[in-house]
Each structure stands twice: as structure tokens, then as C-alpha cells.
Amino acid sequence: MTTPTPTTESTPRDIVRLDQNARRSRAVIAGGMVYLAGQVADDKTLDIGGQTRQVLQKIDDLLAQAGTTRDRLVTAQIWLASMSDFAGLNAVWDAWVVPGETPTRCCGKVELADPDFRVEIVATALLP
């Protein structure tokens, strides 16, 4: 089976999976939207600001692969290991989002898959 190339001209029934393995896809394009899996930092030794910057860069990279950008974000779910990191997350987030194009957002404390992860972000964006 061939995988369709991401395009804004795909039909509503097309599903394109990016960076897929047996367990997950990092992004799925369907119905004019791109759905990102939860993104975490590669360097777990960083503070909340560093981890957040790495996560947001991964989101930018996946959105670009899908053919869209952060100004097309519709929603974001942010999971923190500790709410004491909320202000540090927001400092990086607020500098990253496009003014006037902010998505819906929720943020909560959860037990992440690895205790050294401080933040995980799931995002959904509209294709152009």
C-alpha cells in the first residue's frame, strides 16, 4: 500500500500518517486537519523552559512536514509533571504562539511516561 503525499488537495477520506511505527504516528493528516501525537523533549535534563522550547520546535517541524504552520493551530493540550512549572511553560509558550492566532488550550498535571519529562504537548492544526 502506498502512502499518499501530504497535500491540502487530498479528499476527506485520505489519511496520511507521518513518522509512523508499529505503535503510533507522530502526526496524522485527515479531513483538512493535522493531529499531532504528544511531543516531549529529547533532552530530559533541561529545565521547563528548555524542554518546552524543544517540544515546540518538534511541533513546528511536524506542522511543516504536514504543510501547515503554528498560526493554523486550533487546539493544544499541555501536560505538566508539576504545576510549579506553569509559569516557566507560559513564558516560552507566550513567546512562541502567533499573536491573534492563539489556539484553544488546556493545561493540567499528569504523571508522564518518564519522570524526567516535565512537559508533553498534543496539538491539532488546520491545513491551509
N, CA, C and O atoms as CSV, one atom per row, in Angstrom:
chain,resi,resn,atom,element,x,y,z
A,1,MET,N,N,0.841,-1.174,0.000
A,1,MET,CA,C,0.000,0.000,0.000
A,1,MET,C,C,0.884,1.234,0.000
A,1,MET,O,O,1.831,1.308,0.782
A,2,THR,N,N,0.603,2.183,-0.840
A,2,THR,CA,C,1.371,3.413,-0.886
A,2,THR,C,C,0.745,4.445,0.027
A,2,THR,O,O,-0.474,4.495,0.196
A,3,THR,N,N,1.595,5.265,0.610
A,3,THR,CA,C,1.122,6.324,1.489
A,3,THR,C,C,0.979,7.594,0.681
A,3,THR,O,O,1.935,8.002,0.020
A,4,PRO,N,N,-0.190,8.241,0.707
A,4,PRO,CA,C,-0.365,9.485,-0.028
A,4,PRO,C,C,0.597,10.556,0.479
A,4,PRO,O,O,0.959,10.566,1.655
A,5,THR,N,N,1.002,11.439,-0.396
A,5,THR,CA,C,1.831,12.573,-0.025
A,5,THR,C,C,0.947,13.633,0.608
A,5,THR,O,O,-0.144,13.904,0.107
A,6,PRO,N,N,1.414,14.258,1.738
A,6,PRO,CA,C,0.593,15.303,2.349
A,6,PRO,C,C,0.286,16.410,1.345
A,6,PRO,O,O,1.175,16.898,0.646
A,7,THR,N,N,-0.968,16.791,1.287
A,7,THR,CA,C,-1.377,17.867,0.394
A,7,THR,C,C,-2.679,18.454,0.894
A,7,THR,O,O,-3.497,17.760,1.498
A,8,THR,N,N,-2.860,19.704,0.645
A,8,THR,CA,C,-4.122,20.341,1.018
A,8,THR,C,C,-5.216,19.985,0.024
A,8,THR,O,O,-6.379,20.334,0.228
A,9,GLU,N,N,-4.846,19.283,-1.068
A,9,GLU,CA,C,-5.823,18.907,-2.078
A,9,GLU,C,C,-6.326,17.475,-1.892
A,9,GLU,O,O,-7.002,16.944,-2.773
A,10,SER,N,N,-6.008,16.846,-0.769
A,10,SER,CA,C,-6.467,15.483,-0.537
A,10,SER,C,C,-7.971,15.478,-0.301
A,10,SER,O,O,-8.560,16.482,0.099
A,11,THR,N,N,-8.570,14.338,-0.555
A,11,THR,CA,C,-10.004,14.212,-0.333
A,11,THR,C,C,-10.259,13.962,1.145
A,11,THR,O,O,-9.343,13.544,1.853
A,12,PRO,N,N,-11.456,14.199,1.632
A,12,PRO,CA,C,-11.755,13.994,3.045
A,12,PRO,C,C,-11.513,12.566,3.521
A,12,PRO,O,O,-11.359,12.344,4.722
A,13,ARG,N,N,-11.477,11.598,2.618
A,13,ARG,CA,C,-11.284,10.207,3.018
A,13,ARG,C,C,-9.821,9.818,3.107
A,13,ARG,O,O,-9.500,8.773,3.673
A,14,ASP,N,N,-8.914,10.641,2.558
A,14,ASP,CA,C,-7.491,10.339,2.625
A,14,ASP,C,C,-6.984,10.487,4.057
A,14,ASP,O,O,-7.365,11.409,4.779
A,15,ILE,N,N,-6.120,9.559,4.444
A,15,ILE,CA,C,-5.434,9.663,5.726
A,15,ILE,C,C,-3.953,9.501,5.434
A,15,ILE,O,O,-3.533,8.524,4.813
A,16,VAL,N,N,-3.171,10.464,5.885
A,16,VAL,CA,C,-1.728,10.419,5.714
A,16,VAL,C,C,-1.101,10.351,7.094
A,16,VAL,O,O,-1.408,11.166,7.964
A,17,ARG,N,N,-0.229,9.383,7.293
A,17,ARG,CA,C,0.448,9.199,8.583
A,17,ARG,C,C,1.914,9.558,8.429
A,17,ARG,O,O,2.594,9.063,7.530
A,18,LEU,N,N,2.399,10.426,9.315
A,18,LEU,CA,C,3.793,10.858,9.278
A,18,LEU,C,C,4.571,10.210,10.413
A,18,LEU,O,O,4.083,10.092,11.537
A,19,ASP,N,N,5.801,9.791,10.093
A,19,ASP,CA,C,6.707,9.202,11.086
A,19,ASP,C,C,5.990,8.110,11.887
A,19,ASP,O,O,5.831,8.203,13.104
A,20,GLN,N,N,5.571,7.091,11.168
A,20,GLN,CA,C,4.761,6.013,11.742
A,20,GLN,C,C,5.636,4.833,12.129
A,20,GLN,O,O,6.606,4.521,11.439
A,21,ASN,N,N,5.296,4.176,13.230
A,21,ASN,CA,C,5.884,2.883,13.575
A,21,ASN,C,C,4.749,1.954,13.988
A,21,ASN,O,O,3.581,2.275,13.768
A,22,ALA,N,N,5.068,0.824,14.573
A,22,ALA,CA,C,4.040,-0.166,14.914
A,22,ALA,C,C,3.069,0.331,15.984
A,22,ALA,O,O,1.951,-0.175,16.085
A,23,ARG,N,N,3.485,1.315,16.782
A,23,ARG,CA,C,2.663,1.771,17.905
A,23,ARG,C,C,1.924,3.071,17.642
A,23,ARG,O,O,0.807,3.254,18.125
A,24,ARG,N,N,2.534,3.984,16.879
A,24,ARG,CA,C,1.940,5.313,16.739
A,24,ARG,C,C,2.430,6.008,15.471
A,24,ARG,O,O,3.394,5.581,14.835
A,25,SER,N,N,1.748,7.073,15.130
A,25,SER,CA,C,2.205,8.029,14.121
A,25,SER,C,C,2.458,9.323,14.868
A,25,SER,O,O,1.701,9.664,15.777
A,26,ARG,N,N,3.498,10.048,14.510
A,26,ARG,CA,C,3.753,11.336,15.174
A,26,ARG,C,C,2.742,12.388,14.734
A,26,ARG,O,O,2.460,13.339,15.463
A,27,ALA,N,N,2.202,12.204,13.529
A,27,ALA,CA,C,1.168,13.117,13.035
A,27,ALA,C,C,0.275,12.355,12.065
A,27,ALA,O,O,0.731,11.454,11.361
A,28,VAL,N,N,-1.000,12.726,12.037
A,28,VAL,CA,C,-1.964,12.151,11.105
A,28,VAL,C,C,-2.700,13.312,10.443
A,28,VAL,O,O,-3.221,14.206,11.111
A,29,ILE,N,N,-2.728,13.272,9.123
A,29,ILE,CA,C,-3.445,14.279,8.347
A,29,ILE,C,C,-4.737,13.640,7.863
A,29,ILE,O,O,-4.711,12.601,7.203
A,30,ALA,N,N,-5.870,14.261,8.190
A,30,ALA,CA,C,-7.172,13.730,7.788
A,30,ALA,C,C,-8.196,14.853,7.814
A,30,ALA,O,O,-8.197,15.683,8.723
A,31,GLY,N,N,-9.059,14.876,6.820
A,31,GLY,CA,C,-10.164,15.825,6.813
A,31,GLY,C,C,-9.748,17.279,6.914
A,31,GLY,O,O,-10.440,18.082,7.540
A,32,GLY,N,N,-8.625,17.626,6.305
A,32,GLY,CA,C,-8.182,19.012,6.317
A,32,GLY,C,C,-7.509,19.450,7.606
A,32,GLY,O,O,-7.249,20.636,7.805
A,33,MET,N,N,-7.229,18.493,8.480
A,33,MET,CA,C,-6.596,18.785,9.768
A,33,MET,C,C,-5.335,17.951,9.914
A,33,MET,O,O,-5.184,16.918,9.262
A,34,VAL,N,N,-4.432,18.403,10.773
A,34,VAL,CA,C,-3.285,17.596,11.166
A,34,VAL,C,C,-3.337,17.441,12.684
A,34,VAL,O,O,-3.423,18.417,13.430
A,35,TYR,N,N,-3.283,16.183,13.114
A,35,TYR,CA,C,-3.360,15.817,14.524
A,35,TYR,C,C,-1.980,15.331,14.955
A,35,TYR,O,O,-1.457,14.363,14.404
A,36,LEU,N,N,-1.396,16.005,15.937
A,36,LEU,CA,C,-0.072,15.628,16.402
A,36,LEU,C,C,-0.169,14.764,17.650
A,36,LEU,O,O,-0.991,15.009,18.533
A,37,ALA,N,N,0.682,13.756,17.705
A,37,ALA,CA,C,0.817,12.961,18.919
A,37,ALA,C,C,1.473,13.822,19.993
A,37,ALA,O,O,2.002,14.892,19.695
A,38,GLY,N,N,1.439,13.365,21.220
A,38,GLY,CA,C,2.105,14.090,22.291
A,38,GLY,C,C,3.597,14.196,22.021
A,38,GLY,O,O,4.254,13.203,21.705
A,39,GLN,N,N,4.120,15.397,22.146
A,39,GLN,CA,C,5.539,15.653,21.901
A,39,GLN,C,C,6.232,15.954,23.221
A,39,GLN,O,O,5.738,16.723,24.045
A,40,VAL,N,N,7.395,15.323,23.400
A,40,VAL,CA,C,8.211,15.544,24.591
A,40,VAL,C,C,9.614,15.941,24.158
A,40,VAL,O,O,9.985,15.778,22.996
A,41,ALA,N,N,10.382,16.460,25.096
A,41,ALA,CA,C,11.745,16.906,24.815
A,41,ALA,C,C,12.667,15.709,24.576
A,41,ALA,O,O,12.446,14.622,25.111
A,42,ASP,N,N,13.693,15.927,23.771
A,42,ASP,CA,C,14.734,14.913,23.586
A,42,ASP,C,C,15.719,14.933,24.747
A,42,ASP,O,O,16.225,13.885,25.148
A,43,ASP,N,N,15.995,16.111,25.288
A,43,ASP,CA,C,16.942,16.254,26.390
A,43,ASP,C,C,16.166,16.416,27.690
A,43,ASP,O,O,15.682,17.502,28.007
A,44,LYS,N,N,16.055,15.333,28.429
A,44,LYS,CA,C,15.269,15.325,29.660
A,44,LYS,C,C,15.981,16.003,30.826
A,44,LYS,O,O,15.399,16.141,31.902
A,45,THR,N,N,17.233,16.428,30.633
A,45,THR,CA,C,17.959,17.105,31.705
A,45,THR,C,C,17.668,18.602,31.736
A,45,THR,O,O,18.049,19.285,32.687
A,46,LEU,N,N,16.997,19.120,30.706
A,46,LEU,CA,C,16.707,20.558,30.628
A,46,LEU,C,C,15.639,20.964,31.632
A,46,LEU,O,O,14.837,20.140,32.072
A,47,ASP,N,N,15.638,22.248,31.988
A,47,ASP,CA,C,14.582,22.796,32.834
A,47,ASP,C,C,13.304,22.935,32.007
A,47,ASP,O,O,13.285,22.587,30.826
A,48,ILE,N,N,12.248,23.439,32.620
A,48,ILE,CA,C,10.967,23.542,31.915
A,48,ILE,C,C,11.065,24.423,30.684
A,48,ILE,O,O,10.441,24.116,29.668
A,49,GLY,N,N,11.816,25.495,30.738
A,49,GLY,CA,C,11.964,26.362,29.572
A,49,GLY,C,C,12.636,25.633,28.421
A,49,GLY,O,O,12.178,25.720,27.282
A,50,GLY,N,N,13.703,24.925,28.701
A,50,GLY,CA,C,14.418,24.180,27.663
A,50,GLY,C,C,13.591,23.065,27.070
A,50,GLY,O,O,13.561,22.882,25.853
A,51,GLN,N,N,12.909,22.306,27.940
A,51,GLN,CA,C,12.064,21.222,27.433
A,51,GLN,C,C,10.914,21.783,26.609
A,51,GLN,O,O,10.575,21.221,25.567
A,52,THR,N,N,10.318,22.865,27.046
A,52,THR,CA,C,9.207,23.455,26.297
A,52,THR,C,C,9.678,23.921,24.927
A,52,THR,O,O,8.993,23.696,23.929
A,53,ARG,N,N,10.844,24.571,24.866
A,53,ARG,CA,C,11.379,25.010,23.566
A,53,ARG,C,C,11.598,23.826,22.632
A,53,ARG,O,O,11.276,23.912,21.447
A,54,GLN,N,N,12.144,22.713,23.148
A,54,GLN,CA,C,12.346,21.538,22.305
A,54,GLN,C,C,11.026,20.976,21.801
A,54,GLN,O,O,10.910,20.610,20.631
A,55,VAL,N,N,10.036,20.905,22.673
A,55,VAL,CA,C,8.724,20.388,22.286
A,55,VAL,C,C,8.097,21.273,21.217
A,55,VAL,O,O,7.565,20.765,20.230
A,56,LEU,N,N,8.152,22.577,21.398
A,56,LEU,CA,C,7.550,23.491,20.425
A,56,LEU,C,C,8.285,23.439,19.089
A,56,LEU,O,O,7.663,23.611,18.041
A,57,GLN,N,N,9.590,23.205,19.108
A,57,GLN,CA,C,10.325,23.037,17.855
A,57,GLN,C,C,9.876,21.769,17.131
A,57,GLN,O,O,9.743,21.764,15.907
A,58,LYS,N,N,9.645,20.701,17.884
A,58,LYS,CA,C,9.128,19.469,17.273
A,58,LYS,C,C,7.753,19.709,16.656
A,58,LYS,O,O,7.457,19.203,15.574
A,59,ILE,N,N,6.922,20.473,17.337
A,59,ILE,CA,C,5.596,20.802,16.799
A,59,ILE,C,C,5.750,21.600,15.509
A,59,ILE,O,O,5.089,21.301,14.515
A,60,ASP,N,N,6.613,22.607,15.516
A,60,ASP,CA,C,6.864,23.378,14.287
A,60,ASP,C,C,7.319,22.464,13.152
A,60,ASP,O,O,6.845,22.590,12.023
A,61,ASP,N,N,8.233,21.549,13.450
A,61,ASP,CA,C,8.766,20.645,12.423
A,61,ASP,C,C,7.675,19.725,11.859
A,61,ASP,O,O,7.593,19.534,10.646
A,62,LEU,N,N,6.842,19.157,12.734
A,62,LEU,CA,C,5.757,18.282,12.268
A,62,LEU,C,C,4.720,19.060,11.464
A,62,LEU,O,O,4.225,18.573,10.447
A,63,LEU,N,N,4.394,20.255,11.913
A,63,LEU,CA,C,3.441,21.077,11.163
A,63,LEU,C,C,3.988,21.383,9.774
A,63,LEU,O,O,3.245,21.345,8.794
A,64,ALA,N,N,5.271,21.683,9.682
A,64,ALA,CA,C,5.891,21.956,8.378
A,64,ALA,C,C,5.838,20.709,7.488
A,64,ALA,O,O,5.539,20.815,6.298
A,65,GLN,N,N,6.123,19.546,8.044
A,65,GLN,CA,C,6.031,18.304,7.267
A,65,GLN,C,C,4.622,18.087,6.745
A,65,GLN,O,O,4.431,17.564,5.647
A,66,ALA,N,N,3.642,18.490,7.533
A,66,ALA,CA,C,2.241,18.319,7.142
A,66,ALA,C,C,1.776,19.411,6.191
A,66,ALA,O,O,0.705,19.295,5.595
A,67,GLY,N,N,2.564,20.471,6.039
A,67,GLY,CA,C,2.194,21.545,5.129
A,67,GLY,C,C,1.451,22.690,5.770
A,67,GLY,O,O,0.714,23.410,5.095
A,68,THR,N,N,1.635,22.871,7.080
A,68,THR,CA,C,0.956,23.973,7.763
A,68,THR,C,C,1.904,24.617,8.764
A,68,THR,O,O,3.077,24.252,8.841
A,69,THR,N,N,1.398,25.569,9.526
A,69,THR,CA,C,2.228,26.323,10.464
A,69,THR,C,C,1.472,26.581,11.760
A,69,THR,O,O,0.269,26.337,11.856
A,70,ARG,N,N,2.196,27.076,12.748
A,70,ARG,CA,C,1.599,27.287,14.078
A,70,ARG,C,C,0.473,28.301,14.095
A,70,ARG,O,O,-0.353,28.276,15.007
A,71,ASP,N,N,0.412,29.190,13.120
A,71,ASP,CA,C,-0.698,30.147,13.102
A,71,ASP,C,C,-2.013,29.469,12.715
A,71,ASP,O,O,-3.071,30.095,12.772
A,72,ARG,N,N,-1.954,28.195,12.322
A,72,ARG,CA,C,-3.150,27.417,11.977
A,72,ARG,C,C,-3.553,26.461,13.102
A,72,ARG,O,O,-4.469,25.657,12.933
A,73,LEU,N,N,-2.866,26.546,14.262
A,73,LEU,CA,C,-3.228,25.696,15.401
A,73,LEU,C,C,-4.664,25.975,15.830
A,73,LEU,O,O,-5.103,27.123,15.897
A,74,VAL,N,N,-5.371,24.905,16.115
A,74,VAL,CA,C,-6.757,25.010,16.566
A,74,VAL,C,C,-6.834,24.765,18.069
A,74,VAL,O,O,-7.561,25.455,18.784
A,75,THR,N,N,-6.081,23.780,18.536
A,75,THR,CA,C,-6.130,23.432,19.956
A,75,THR,C,C,-4.816,22.820,20.402
A,75,THR,O,O,-4.070,22.260,19.599
A,76,ALA,N,N,-4.543,22.935,21.703
A,76,ALA,CA,C,-3.366,22.315,22.304
A,76,ALA,C,C,-3.731,21.810,23.691
A,76,ALA,O,O,-4.435,22.475,24.452
A,77,GLN,N,N,-3.237,20.621,23.997
A,77,GLN,CA,C,-3.363,20.055,25.339
A,77,GLN,C,C,-1.954,19.991,25.905
A,77,GLN,O,O,-1.055,19.406,25.302
A,78,ILE,N,N,-1.775,20.591,27.057
A,78,ILE,CA,C,-0.449,20.636,27.671
A,78,ILE,C,C,-0.500,19.870,28.985
A,78,ILE,O,O,-1.351,20.113,29.842
A,79,TRP,N,N,0.428,18.949,29.113
A,79,TRP,CA,C,0.529,18.148,30.334
A,79,TRP,C,C,1.842,18.476,31.021
A,79,TRP,O,O,2.907,18.396,30.409
A,80,LEU,N,N,1.768,18.838,32.272
A,80,LEU,CA,C,2.939,19.140,33.080
A,80,LEU,C,C,3.104,18.087,34.169
A,80,LEU,O,O,2.121,17.586,34.715
A,81,ALA,N,N,4.352,17.756,34.477
A,81,ALA,CA,C,4.627,16.847,35.585
A,81,ALA,C,C,4.373,17.551,36.916
A,81,ALA,O,O,4.030,16.905,37.906
A,82,SER,N,N,4.541,18.869,36.940
A,82,SER,CA,C,4.322,19.656,38.146
A,82,SER,C,C,3.751,21.013,37.777
A,82,SER,O,O,4.251,21.666,36.860
A,83,MET,N,N,2.725,21.440,38.468
A,83,MET,CA,C,2.148,22.756,38.192
A,83,MET,C,C,3.100,23.879,38.621
A,83,MET,O,O,2.866,25.041,38.291
A,84,SER,N,N,4.155,23.549,39.343
A,84,SER,CA,C,5.149,24.573,39.668
A,84,SER,C,C,5.895,25.026,38.412
A,84,SER,O,O,6.570,26.055,38.435
A,85,ASP,N,N,5.781,24.272,37.320
A,85,ASP,CA,C,6.397,24.648,36.044
A,85,ASP,C,C,5.479,25.496,35.162
A,85,ASP,O,O,5.869,25.873,34.058
A,86,PHE,N,N,4.275,25.798,35.628
A,86,PHE,CA,C,3.285,26.510,34.821
A,86,PHE,C,C,3.805,27.860,34.317
A,86,PHE,O,O,3.666,28.166,33.133
A,87,ALA,N,N,4.392,28.661,35.186
A,87,ALA,CA,C,4.885,29.984,34.786
A,87,ALA,C,C,6.027,29.850,33.774
A,87,ALA,O,O,6.081,30.610,32.807
A,88,GLY,N,N,6.935,28.897,33.982
A,88,GLY,CA,C,8.045,28.688,33.052
A,88,GLY,C,C,7.572,28.236,31.686
A,88,GLY,O,O,8.091,28.681,30.662
A,89,LEU,N,N,6.587,27.352,31.669
A,89,LEU,CA,C,5.971,26.920,30.405
A,89,LEU,C,C,5.354,28.114,29.696
A,89,LEU,O,O,5.595,28.327,28.508
A,90,ASN,N,N,4.554,28.898,30.421
A,90,ASN,CA,C,3.852,30.031,29.815
A,90,ASN,C,C,4.814,31.073,29.252
A,90,ASN,O,O,4.510,31.693,28.233
A,91,ALA,N,N,5.958,31.281,29.883
A,91,ALA,CA,C,6.929,32.257,29.381
A,91,ALA,C,C,7.393,31.867,27.981
A,91,ALA,O,O,7.523,32.727,27.109
A,92,VAL,N,N,7.641,30.583,27.760
A,92,VAL,CA,C,8.088,30.108,26.444
A,92,VAL,C,C,6.905,30.056,25.481
A,92,VAL,O,O,7.016,30.500,24.338
A,93,TRP,N,N,5.786,29.522,25.929
A,93,TRP,CA,C,4.586,29.409,25.095
A,93,TRP,C,C,4.150,30.769,24.564
A,93,TRP,O,O,3.887,30.923,23.372
A,94,ASP,N,N,4.075,31.762,25.465
A,94,ASP,CA,C,3.590,33.086,25.078
A,94,ASP,C,C,4.473,33.744,24.018
A,94,ASP,O,O,3.983,34.506,23.184
A,95,ALA,N,N,5.773,33.450,24.052
A,95,ALA,CA,C,6.685,33.986,23.038
A,95,ALA,C,C,6.576,33.222,21.720
A,95,ALA,O,O,6.947,33.742,20.668
A,96,TRP,N,N,6.076,32.005,21.773
A,96,TRP,CA,C,6.009,31.130,20.590
A,96,TRP,C,C,4.718,31.290,19.794
A,96,TRP,O,O,4.756,31.297,18.564
A,97,VAL,N,N,3.583,31.418,20.466
A,97,VAL,CA,C,2.311,31.495,19.740
A,97,VAL,C,C,2.236,32.777,18.924
A,97,VAL,O,O,2.861,33.785,19.254
A,98,VAL,N,N,1.460,32.712,17.857
A,98,VAL,CA,C,1.293,33.866,16.978
A,98,VAL,C,C,0.217,34.775,17.585
A,98,VAL,O,O,-0.919,34.339,17.775
A,99,PRO,N,N,0.562,36.034,17.890
A,99,PRO,CA,C,-0.438,36.945,18.461
A,99,PRO,C,C,-1.679,37.027,17.567
A,99,PRO,O,O,-1.579,37.171,16.349
A,100,GLY,N,N,-2.828,36.932,18.192
A,100,GLY,CA,C,-4.084,36.995,17.464
A,100,GLY,C,C,-4.495,35.672,16.832
A,100,GLY,O,O,-5.589,35.567,16.277
A,101,GLU,N,N,-3.635,34.661,16.909
A,101,GLU,CA,C,-3.922,33.344,16.308
A,101,GLU,C,C,-3.760,32.228,17.344
A,101,GLU,O,O,-3.422,31.098,16.993
A,102,THR,N,N,-3.997,32.543,18.599
A,102,THR,CA,C,-3.793,31.555,19.656
A,102,THR,C,C,-4.871,30.470,19.618
A,102,THR,O,O,-6.046,30.765,19.401
A,103,PRO,N,N,-4.462,29.207,19.830
A,103,PRO,CA,C,-5.421,28.106,19.823
A,103,PRO,C,C,-6.148,28.001,21.162
A,103,PRO,O,O,-5.778,28.654,22.137
A,104,THR,N,N,-7.183,27.174,21.190
A,104,THR,CA,C,-7.730,26.799,22.488
A,104,THR,C,C,-6.642,26.025,23.204
A,104,THR,O,O,-5.749,25.463,22.570
A,105,ARG,N,N,-6.717,25.996,24.534
A,105,ARG,CA,C,-5.645,25.336,25.261
A,105,ARG,C,C,-6.148,24.875,26.613
A,105,ARG,O,O,-6.962,25.542,27.251
A,106,CYS,N,N,-5.654,23.731,27.040
A,106,CYS,CA,C,-5.856,23.293,28.410
A,106,CYS,C,C,-4.496,22.870,28.946
A,106,CYS,O,O,-3.600,22.519,28.178
A,107,CYS,N,N,-4.351,22.902,30.239
A,107,CYS,CA,C,-3.081,22.530,30.856
A,107,CYS,C,C,-3.397,21.855,32.183
A,107,CYS,O,O,-4.183,22.365,32.982
A,108,GLY,N,N,-2.781,20.715,32.404
A,108,GLY,CA,C,-3.014,20.012,33.647
A,108,GLY,C,C,-1.799,19.229,34.080
A,108,GLY,O,O,-0.858,19.027,33.311
A,109,LYS,N,N,-1.833,18.799,35.305
A,109,LYS,CA,C,-0.762,17.998,35.882
A,109,LYS,C,C,-1.084,16.519,35.680
A,109,LYS,O,O,-2.183,16.065,36.001
A,110,VAL,N,N,-0.123,15.778,35.150
A,110,VAL,CA,C,-0.282,14.341,34.968
A,110,VAL,C,C,1.041,13.646,35.277
A,110,VAL,O,O,2.095,14.280,35.326
A,111,GLU,N,N,0.967,12.354,35.480
A,111,GLU,CA,C,2.179,11.552,35.602
A,111,GLU,C,C,2.601,11.182,34.177
A,111,GLU,O,O,1.912,10.418,33.501
A,112,LEU,N,N,3.724,11.723,33.728
A,112,LEU,CA,C,4.202,11.477,32.367
A,112,LEU,C,C,4.918,10.129,32.291
A,112,LEU,O,O,5.267,9.550,33.320
A,113,ALA,N,N,5.135,9.633,31.076
A,113,ALA,CA,C,5.686,8.297,30.857
A,113,ALA,C,C,7.072,8.112,31.460
A,113,ALA,O,O,7.440,6.999,31.837
A,114,ASP,N,N,7.835,9.180,31.554
A,114,ASP,CA,C,9.176,9.141,32.142
A,114,ASP,C,C,9.229,10.245,33.188
A,114,ASP,O,O,8.841,11.374,32.887
A,115,PRO,N,N,9.690,9.974,34.393
A,115,PRO,CA,C,9.678,11.008,35.434
A,115,PRO,C,C,10.568,12.219,35.130
A,115,PRO,O,O,10.436,13.257,35.778
A,116,ASP,N,N,11.471,12.095,34.152
A,116,ASP,CA,C,12.327,13.229,33.786
A,116,ASP,C,C,11.680,14.156,32.754
A,116,ASP,O,O,12.178,15.257,32.520
A,117,PHE,N,N,10.581,13.725,32.138
A,117,PHE,CA,C,9.840,14.629,31.260
A,117,PHE,C,C,9.110,15.628,32.138
A,117,PHE,O,O,8.500,15.258,33.141
A,118,ARG,N,N,9.173,16.889,31.757
A,118,ARG,CA,C,8.475,17.924,32.518
A,118,ARG,C,C,7.231,18.415,31.807
A,118,ARG,O,O,6.329,18.965,32.439
A,119,VAL,N,N,7.174,18.216,30.456
A,119,VAL,CA,C,6.050,18.728,29.679
A,119,VAL,C,C,5.824,17.828,28.472
A,119,VAL,O,O,6.771,17.303,27.885
A,120,GLU,N,N,4.561,17.659,28.113
A,120,GLU,CA,C,4.165,16.989,26.871
A,120,GLU,C,C,3.022,17.807,26.277
A,120,GLU,O,O,2.113,18.237,26.987
A,121,ILE,N,N,3.087,18.013,24.963
A,121,ILE,CA,C,2.064,18.819,24.301
A,121,ILE,C,C,1.483,18.061,23.118
A,121,ILE,O,O,2.220,17.525,22.291
A,122,VAL,N,N,0.165,18.021,23.044
A,122,VAL,CA,C,-0.598,17.456,21.937
A,122,VAL,C,C,-1.260,18.624,21.224
A,122,VAL,O,O,-1.853,19.486,21.874
A,123,ALA,N,N,-1.169,18.669,19.896
A,123,ALA,CA,C,-1.728,19.816,19.178
A,123,ALA,C,C,-2.467,19.360,17.927
A,123,ALA,O,O,-2.197,18.293,17.375
A,124,THR,N,N,-3.400,20.191,17.497
A,124,THR,CA,C,-4.167,19.959,16.274
A,124,THR,C,C,-4.185,21.263,15.495
A,124,THR,O,O,-4.383,22.338,16.062
A,125,ALA,N,N,-3.973,21.155,14.173
A,125,ALA,CA,C,-3.940,22.356,13.332
A,125,ALA,C,C,-4.735,22.129,12.059
A,125,ALA,O,O,-4.924,20.998,11.611
A,126,LEU,N,N,-5.189,23.218,11.497
A,126,LEU,CA,C,-5.890,23.219,10.227
A,126,LEU,C,C,-4.877,23.335,9.101
A,126,LEU,O,O,-3.915,24.095,9.207
A,127,LEU,N,N,-5.085,22.590,8.029
A,127,LEU,CA,C,-4.243,22.752,6.855
A,127,LEU,C,C,-4.651,24.024,6.114
A,127,LEU,O,O,-5.786,24.481,6.251
A,128,PRO,N,N,-3.742,24.596,5.335
A,128,PRO,CA,C,-4.104,25.827,4.593
A,128,PRO,C,C,-5.186,25.568,3.573
A,128,PRO,O,O,-5.604,26.488,2.869
